[in-house]
Amino acid sequence: MTQSFPTTLTRTPKPRQADSALSFGRSFTDHMFIMEYEEGRGWHDARIVPYAPLTLDPATTVLHYAQAVFDGLKAFRGADGTIRLFRVQRHAERLGRSCAGLCIPPIPADLVRQSIEALVAVDHEWVPSTEGTSLYIRPTVIATDVMLGVHPSHRYTYFVICSPVGAYYKEGVKPVRILATDKHVRAVQGGLGESKAAANYAASLSAQQEAERQGFTQVLWLDGVERRWIDEVGTMNIMMKIGEEIVTPPLAGTILDGVTRNSILTLLRDWGHTVSERRISIEEVMQAGREGRLTEMWGTGTAAVVSPVGELGYKEERISIGNGGTGSLTQKLYDSIIGIQYGKLPDAHGWTSEVKLPVTA
Ligand SMILES: *Cc1c(COP(=O)(O)O)cnc(C)c1O
């Protein structure tokens, strides 16, 4: 059931871009969902209103101490016109866990799901229809106490905004070059790595900039203690095929529990592959690469689905993976997830849910 929320429609709808002109996260739909939390009152005043700037006092705690979490998911318009959300409940539950990690009072997952369903229904015309395009949905929670003391805020704002986004791969799936860094770390045991916290992104910027300076697309993150165990790649989970084994680091405290990661592991197991969620060191990966046993490597995340890795750099060494192209398993995973998202392939696990549109007279 989708709850209905008090809704104020815009009187000045914005022009929509052609699907071919869409990029990522630069234009936003006409409406947003918003509600507030106050200690003693709980979450309240849930509503859909015209998209507009937030007004924040300069002393608002989120601006100083980064008590903020978010999530990111997509709605897809299938060839039949149906709009589907991909694993919205799982994203909603993860937002709750992210909140818990930063002392933010969790929002019930059903309420998060309903806020998303209701907003997408109101802005349904903004869901682009060309294959590969989608509506990116960004639920976010920020601390809104006005004071400079450091402790968990007593007030919060939850909002959801949506951005129509273009195809991630306009010319077919394209491999990236990644650089393993032993200088910077993204997250440590006991830190924020398991939460989708804004602060994790701030922590990633300088390493990313340095990788780009060296001609790489993304950073391969190693653990913060020994600087040898592989964690994630950029803002994606990482997987690789070594011989007949598919390996991905375990969810053991520093890694985000990616919805795409979970979906792909499920498909791989359905297909009968040997999948290991185990610690894997950069030395083991480089050695497998030198011996020609590292045949595929890919990142997983909502934005790209899969991002094949064509080259891996570590210290002075560069290894090419599977001739630098997209591996057949990587491509099959991409096609399978995309097929489910656009309603072209059977959804055996019930991952998609249809967005019910408002009945118009
Ligand atoms: C969002 C994110 C992912 C990918 O998660 P999905 O649910 O698959 O989009 C992976 N790692 C990090 C650090 C992330 O922030």
The ligand as a MOL file (V3000), in Angstrom:
LIG
                    3D

  0  0  0     0  0            999 V3000
M  V30 BEGIN CTAB
M  V30 COUNTS 15 15 0 0 0
M  V30 BEGIN ATOM
M  V30 1 C 26.2880 3.4420 -2.6310 0
M  V30 2 C 27.5770 2.7180 -2.4750 0
M  V30 3 C 27.8080 1.4470 -3.0490 0
M  V30 4 C 26.8320 0.7770 -3.9860 0
M  V30 5 O 25.6320 0.4550 -3.3880 0
M  V30 6 P 24.3570 0.1310 -4.2880 0
M  V30 7 O 23.3030 -0.1240 -3.2930 0
M  V30 8 O 24.6920 -1.0500 -5.1040 0
M  V30 9 O 24.1160 1.3420 -5.1290 0
M  V30 10 C 28.9990 0.8100 -2.7790 0
M  V30 11 N 29.9470 1.3840 -2.0080 0
M  V30 12 C 29.7690 2.6020 -1.4600 0
M  V30 13 C 30.8440 3.1830 -0.6240 0
M  V30 14 C 28.5860 3.3090 -1.6720 0
M  V30 15 O 28.4290 4.5180 -1.1230 0
M  V30 END ATOM
M  V30 BEGIN BOND
M  V30 1 1 1 2
M  V30 2 1 2 3
M  V30 3 2 2 14
M  V30 4 1 3 4
M  V30 5 2 3 10
M  V30 6 1 4 5
M  V30 7 1 5 6
M  V30 8 2 6 7
M  V30 9 1 6 8
M  V30 10 1 6 9
M  V30 11 1 10 11
M  V30 12 2 11 12
M  V30 13 1 12 13
M  V30 14 1 12 14
M  V30 15 1 14 15
M  V30 END BOND
M  V30 END CTAB
M  END
